[in-house]
Amino acid sequence: MYNEAGTSPTSFESLTLEEVGLALRKAVTECSERGLYFAAKWAAETLDGLPASSKESLESVKMDISYSFFTQKDLSTNIDYIENDKYLLGKSYFDVKEFDRAAFVLERCKSSKCRFLKGYSKYLAGEKRKEEESQDIMGPLDDSKSLNKEIQCLWEEMETWRDEGEMDGFLIYLYGLILKQKNPQAKNIKDIFLESVLKYHYNWSAWLELANCITNKDMMEDILVLLPDTFMSRFFRIYLSVELLDSSKCLELIGEVQHKFVENKFLQTQTAITYYNNRDYLTAESIFENIIKSDPYRLDDIDLYSNILYMLEGKCAKLSFLAHMSCHTDKFRSETMCIVGMSLYYLTY
């Protein structure tokens, strides 16, 4: 299977760190341009964790990354200039969460990027209204009674694009999100997210959606044989091994890639979670402690660190400090609420 650049993703064994850096830099830009901020953050953190030596050598590597919306050929007509301006306006509305306005100004645009941003804006607008409608004066309603009313319209439009063969990896990812809401029991959801990561390899959000479709080791193996051996597919396999509680395999896989990603926080976190699952709380605590030292305002997965501190004796001061720092960083994050709750429970009992 080929990616959208027309070339097969580089295999892990022949991969250079310079190539990883180039791919991740481009991924940060491409995901950010489409409002996929979680995927962009993941790519940026993975990039930041590469050894400094690999970044210094990048100065001598040709940077095949375009930060412009269109190639020079695309910009040869006034229509292309107009669409580029529409994209910039729509993206500015998207960034301030005016999703309906973003979708409206992008309505007539034809490029894949504009189509994605328009569709994603409609999807998020529908999600926002669904959340608002699920609340009434007496409290939250049953979630099953609240629907994203944009789904059917989006589905019909994207079905047309799919029939015409006009969907890139990002649009296929959005297509999967819509199908997942429209028909959660659809048997081809997994196949759609697999198609997405094969067409565009560096959208970590698509990999996570694919992982959510896999519930056992047999399903995992069936998927893995269809994937090229790249650093993304290896990270995916590590994540799946943690989710499926295959601790020995997870540590083995991490050992195979760690020499290239020595300071990678994703790998560090997955290692800590694996030791936690094995009830080796002291080792897990030590790893999380090092993560916090290098990234003191991090909240991702830190609720698990609070669980570890709770399980160990004499960690009351550490747990209280963690709760204080979490509240200072973002007191409304779900991780913060878990950490504060664990701290209060520890102090009470």
C-alpha positions in Angstrom: 0.0 0.0 0.0 1.3 3.5 -0.9 1.0 6.7 1.0 -0.2 9.9 -0.6 3.2 11.0 -1.5 3.3 8.1 -3.9 6.0 6.2 -2.1 6.0 3.3 0.3 6.7 4.3 4.0 10.4 3.6 4.8 10.9 0.3 6.7 12.0 0.5 10.3 15.4 -1.2 9.8 16.5 1.1 7.0 15.0 4.2 8.6 17.3 7.0 9.5 16.5 9.5 12.3 16.8 12.3 9.8 14.0 10.7 7.8 11.9 10.3 11.0 12.4 14.0 11.8 11.4 15.1 8.3 8.3 12.9 8.4 7.3 14.2 11.8 7.8 17.8 10.9 5.6 17.5 8.0 3.0 15.6 10.0 2.9 18.4 12.6 2.1 20.9 9.9 -0.4 18.8 8.0 -2.3 17.7 11.1 -2.4 21.3 12.5 -3.6 22.7 9.1 -6.6 20.4 9.5 -7.4 21.1 13.1 -6.2 17.7 14.3 -4.4 19.1 17.3 -4.0 16.0 19.3 -2.3 14.2 16.4 -0.2 17.3 15.8 0.8 17.4 19.5 1.8 13.7 19.4 3.9 14.1 16.3 5.6 17.2 17.8 6.4 15.4 21.1 7.8 12.5 19.2 9.9 14.9 17.1 11.1 16.7 20.3 12.2 13.3 21.7 14.7 12.6 18.9 18.4 12.8 19.8 19.9 16.2 19.3 22.5 14.7 16.9 19.9 13.8 14.4 18.5 17.3 14.4 21.9 18.9 13.9 22.5 16.8 10.8 19.2 17.9 9.4 20.8 21.1 8.3 22.5 19.2 5.5 19.3 17.4 4.5 17.0 18.8 1.9 13.8 19.8 3.6 11.1 18.5 1.4 8.3 20.2 3.3 5.9 22.8 1.9 4.2 25.1 4.3 2.1 26.6 1.6 -1.4 25.5 1.0 -1.0 24.9 -2.7 2.0 24.1 -4.9 3.1 26.8 -7.4 1.2 24.9 -10.1 -2.0 25.0 -8.0 -1.6 28.8 -7.6 -1.6 29.4 -11.3 -5.2 30.5 -11.4 -7.2 33.0 -9.5 -9.6 30.3 -8.3 -6.7 28.7 -6.5 -5.8 32.0 -4.8 -9.4 32.5 -3.8 -9.7 29.0 -2.3 -6.5 29.5 -0.4 -7.9 32.7 1.1 -11.1 30.9 2.0 -9.1 28.2 3.7 -7.2 30.8 5.8 -10.5 32.4 6.8 -12.2 29.1 7.6 -9.2 28.0 9.6 -9.2 31.2 11.6 -12.9 30.6 12.5 -12.1 27.0 13.3 -9.3 28.0 15.7 -11.7 30.2 17.8 -14.3 27.4 17.7 -16.7 29.1 15.4 -17.3 25.8 13.6 -20.5 26.7 11.7 -18.8 29.8 10.3 -15.8 27.8 9.2 -18.0 25.2 7.4 -20.0 28.0 5.7 -17.1 29.8 4.2 -15.5 26.5 3.0 -18.8 25.2 1.5 -17.8 25.6 -2.2 -14.1 24.7 -1.9 -12.9 21.6 -3.7 -9.5 20.8 -2.4 -9.1 17.8 0.0 -7.8 20.0 2.8 -10.7 22.4 2.6 -13.2 19.6 2.3 -11.7 18.0 5.4 -11.8 21.2 7.4 -15.4 21.9 6.3 -16.5 18.4 7.2 -14.6 18.3 10.5 -16.1 21.8 11.4 -19.6 20.5 10.8 -18.9 17.4 12.8 -17.6 19.4 15.8 -20.5 21.8 15.5 -22.8 18.9 15.7 -20.9 17.5 18.7 -21.2 20.8 20.5 -24.9 21.0 19.9 -25.3 17.4 21.0 -23.6 18.2 24.3 -25.7 21.3 24.8 -29.0 19.5 24.0 -28.1 16.6 26.4 -28.4 19.1 29.3 -31.7 20.5 30.6 -32.8 22.3 33.7 -33.2 19.1 35.6 -29.7 17.8 34.7 -28.2 15.6 31.9 -30.4 13.5 29.7 -29.6 10.0 28.6 -26.8 10.2 26.0 -28.7 7.8 23.7 -31.4 10.4 23.2 -28.9 13.1 22.1 -27.6 12.8 18.5 -25.2 14.7 16.3 -27.7 16.0 13.8 -24.9 16.8 11.2 -24.0 13.1 10.8 -26.6 12.2 8.1 -25.8 15.2 5.9 -22.0 14.6 6.2 -22.5 10.9 5.5 -24.3 11.6 2.2 -21.8 14.1 1.1 -18.8 11.9 1.9 -20.4 8.9 0.3 -20.4 10.9 -3.0 -16.8 11.8 -2.6 -15.9 8.2 -1.9 -17.8 7.0 -4.9 -15.8 9.5 -7.0 -12.5 8.3 -5.5 -11.8 11.8 -4.1 -10.8 11.0 -0.5 -7.3 11.2 0.9 -6.2 9.6 4.2 -7.5 12.5 6.3 -11.0 12.4 4.6 -11.1 8.7 5.1 -10.4 9.2 8.8 -13.3 11.6 9.0 -15.4 9.2 7.1 -14.6 6.6 9.7 -15.6 8.9 12.6 -18.9 9.6 10.9 -19.6 6.0 10.3 -18.7 5.2 13.9 -21.5 7.5 15.1 -24.0 6.6 12.4 -23.7 2.9 12.9 -21.4 1.9 15.8 -21.9 -1.8 15.0 -20.8 -1.5 11.3 -18.3 -4.3 10.6 -16.2 -2.2 8.2 -15.2 0.6 10.7 -11.9 -1.2 11.4 -11.2 -1.5 7.6 -11.8 2.3 7.1 -9.4 3.4 9.8 -6.9 0.8 8.4 -7.3 2.4 5.0 -6.8 5.8 6.5 -3.4 5.0 8.2 -2.2 3.2 5.0 -3.0 6.3 2.9 -1.7 8.8 5.4 0.7 7.2 7.8 1.3 9.9 10.4 -2.1 10.8 11.9 -1.9 9.3 15.4 -5.6 9.9 16.0 -6.4 7.5 13.1 -4.1 4.9 14.7 -5.9 5.2 18.0 -9.3 4.8 16.3 -7.9 1.7 14.6 -6.7 0.4 18.0 -10.2 0.9 19.5 -11.5 -1.5 17.0 -9.1 -4.3 18.1 -10.3 -6.3 21.1 -8.0 -9.4 21.2 -4.6 -10.6 20.1 -6.0 -12.5 17.1 -7.5 -9.3 15.7 -4.2 -7.5 16.4 -2.2 -10.1 14.4 -4.7 -9.9 11.5 -4.2 -6.1 11.3 -0.4 -6.2 11.8 0.3 -8.4 8.8 -1.4 -5.7 6.6 0.8 -2.9 7.9 4.3 -1.9 6.7 7.1 -2.2 9.2 7.6 1.5 10.1 8.2 3.4 13.3 4.5 4.3 13.3 3.3 0.7 13.0 5.8 -0.3 15.8 4.5 2.4 18.1 1.0 1.2 17.3 1.9 -2.4 18.2 3.4 -1.2 21.5 0.3 0.7 22.3 -1.9 -2.3 21.5 0.3 -4.6 23.6 -0.3 -2.3 26.6 -4.0 -2.1 25.9 -4.2 -5.9 25.6 -2.1 -6.4 28.8 0.7 -8.3 26.9 3.4 -6.9 29.2 6.3 -9.2 28.1 5.7 -8.4 24.4 5.4 -4.7 25.1 8.7 -4.5 26.9 10.3 -6.6 24.1 9.0 -4.2 21.4 10.1 -1.1 23.3 13.5 -2.6 23.6 13.7 -3.0 19.8 13.0 0.7 19.1 14.4 2.5 22.1 17.9 2.9 20.7 16.5 5.2 18.1 14.0 7.0 20.4 15.9 7.3 23.6 14.1 10.3 25.0 10.6 9.5 23.6 8.0 10.2 26.2 5.4 8.0 24.5 7.7 5.0 25.0 8.6 6.1 28.5 4.9 6.3 29.4 4.0 3.0 27.8 6.9 1.4 29.8 5.6 2.9 33.0 2.1 1.7 32.3 3.4 -1.8 31.6 5.2 -2.0 34.9 2.1 -0.7 36.6 0.1 -3.4 35.0 2.7 -5.9 36.4 2.2 -4.3 39.8 5.9 -3.2 39.9 4.9 0.1 41.3 8.4 1.2 42.4 9.7 1.0 38.8 6.6 2.6 37.4 6.9 5.4 39.9 10.6 6.0 39.0 9.8 6.3 35.3 6.9 8.7 35.9 9.1 10.8 38.3 11.6 11.3 35.5 8.8 12.2 33.0 7.5 14.8 35.5 11.0 16.3 36.0 11.5 16.8 32.3 7.9 17.9 31.6 6.4 19.3 34.9 3.2 20.6 33.4 2.3 17.4 31.7 -1.2 15.9 32.5 -1.4 13.1 29.9 -1.5 9.8 31.8 -0.5 11.5 35.0 -3.7 10.3 36.7 -2.1 6.8 36.5 0.9 8.2 38.4 -1.4 9.3 41.2 -2.8 5.7 41.4 0.8 4.4 41.8 1.5 6.9 44.6 -1.7 5.8 46.3 -0.6 2.2 46.1 2.8 2.9 47.7 3.3 3.8 51.4 4.6 7.1 52.5 3.8 9.0 49.3 1.2 11.4 50.7 3.4 14.5 50.2 4.2 13.5 46.6 0.5 12.9 45.9 -0.5 16.2 47.4 2.1 18.1 45.4 1.0 16.3 42.3 -2.6 17.4 43.0 -1.5 21.0 43.6 0.5 21.1 40.3 -2.3 19.6 38.3 -4.8 22.1 39.6 -2.4 24.9 38.9 -2.0 23.6 35.3 -5.6 22.9 34.4 -8.1 22.2 37.2 -10.9 21.2 34.8 -9.0 18.4 33.0 -10.3 14.9 33.8 -6.9 13.8 34.8 -6.7 16.6 37.4 -10.1 15.6 38.9 -8.8 12.0 39.2 -5.6 13.1 40.8 -7.4 15.4 43.3 -9.9 12.7 44.1 -7.1 10.2 44.8 -5.3 12.7 47.0 -8.4 13.5 49.0 -9.2 9.8 49.4 -5.6 9.1 50.5 -5.8 11.9 53.2 -9.2 10.8 54.4 -8.5 7.1 54.7 
